[in-house]
Each structure stands twice: as structure tokens, then as C-alpha cells.
Amino acid sequence: MANIKIYSTPTCPWCKKAKQYLDEKEIKYESIDVSLNQEAQKEMIDKSGQMGVPVIDIDGKIIVGFDKEEINQILNIK
């Protein structure tokens, strides 16, 4: 099973869509609220070079934004 982290904020609509998509596929993930956690925010920026959310980390592969096709490819979802 993949280790998945979603760096997000509570007001981000694309973050909600990404989480909803993984929930629909019954894929477990860790949700990290970068609006409350400065350390996680720095970690997210270090990994992605981006300040925008969502940033999705799947076993070290970084996806910036909600890119369903890339998620499917990395997780081998048909």
C-alpha cells in the first residue's frame, strides 16, 4: 500500500476534490493542514517548490494540484 500525504488547507476546493477522490477509491492517506502547521508548510515547499495546495506526496512522488490522471498512473488505478 502506498504512503500518501495530502498537504492542504480547509478552504481549498481542489484539496477537497483530491481527498474525495481518494475516499471514493477507498485509498488511505494522511491529510496535513498547512494553514495550521508551519513545519508541515515548510516540508511541503521543500518537497514541491510550491506554496499552492494541494500537494500530494505518493511514496515520494510529488503531484502539485489535483491531477487525477497522474494519481491513477502512480497508484495503478484503471
C-alpha positions as CSV (number, residue, x, y, z in Angstrom):
1,M,0.0,0.0,0.0
2,A,1.3,3.5,-0.9
3,N,2.2,6.0,1.7
4,I,0.2,9.1,0.7
5,K,0.2,12.6,2.3
6,I,-2.0,15.4,1.1
7,Y,-0.8,18.9,2.1
8,S,-3.9,21.1,2.1
9,T,-5.9,23.9,3.7
10,P,-9.5,23.8,4.8
11,T,-10.7,26.4,2.3
12,C,-9.1,24.8,-0.8
13,P,-11.7,23.3,-3.2
14,W,-9.1,21.2,-5.1
15,C,-7.9,19.8,-1.8
16,K,-11.4,18.6,-1.1
17,K,-11.8,17.1,-4.5
18,A,-8.5,15.2,-4.2
19,K,-9.5,13.8,-0.8
20,Q,-13.0,13.0,-2.0
21,Y,-11.5,11.1,-5.0
22,L,-9.2,9.0,-2.8
23,D,-12.1,8.4,-0.4
24,E,-14.2,7.1,-3.3
25,K,-11.4,4.7,-4.2
26,E,-11.0,3.7,-0.6
27,I,-7.4,4.7,-0.6
28,K,-6.0,5.7,2.8
29,Y,-4.0,9.0,3.1
30,E,-2.7,11.4,5.7
31,S,-4.2,14.9,5.5
32,I,-1.9,17.7,6.6
33,D,-3.3,21.1,7.2
34,V,-0.5,23.5,6.3
35,S,-2.6,26.5,7.4
36,L,-2.1,25.4,11.0
37,N,1.3,23.7,10.8
38,Q,4.3,25.8,9.8
39,E,6.7,22.9,9.9
40,A,4.5,20.9,7.5
41,Q,4.2,24.0,5.3
42,K,8.0,24.2,5.1
43,E,8.2,20.4,4.4
44,M,5.6,20.8,1.5
45,I,7.5,23.8,0.0
46,D,10.8,21.9,0.3
47,K,9.3,18.8,-1.5
48,S,7.4,20.7,-4.2
49,G,8.9,24.1,-4.6
50,Q,5.4,25.4,-4.4
51,M,3.3,27.3,-2.0
52,G,0.0,26.4,-3.5
53,V,-2.1,23.4,-2.4
54,P,-2.9,20.6,-2.7
55,V,0.5,19.0,-2.9
56,I,0.2,15.2,-2.9
57,D,3.1,13.0,-1.9
58,I,2.7,9.4,-3.0
59,D,5.8,7.4,-1.9
60,G,8.0,10.4,-2.6
61,K,6.4,11.2,-6.0
62,I,5.1,14.8,-5.8
63,I,1.9,16.0,-7.6
64,V,1.1,19.7,-7.4
65,G,-2.7,20.2,-7.7
66,F,-5.4,17.6,-8.2
67,D,-4.2,15.6,-11.2
68,K,-6.5,12.6,-11.3
69,E,-4.6,11.0,-14.3
70,E,-1.2,11.3,-12.5
71,I,-2.7,9.9,-9.3
72,N,-4.2,7.0,-11.2
73,Q,-0.9,6.3,-13.0
74,I,1.2,6.3,-9.8
75,L,-1.3,4.2,-7.9
76,N,-2.0,2.0,-11.0
77,I,-5.8,2.7,-10.9
78,K,-7.6,1.9,-14.1
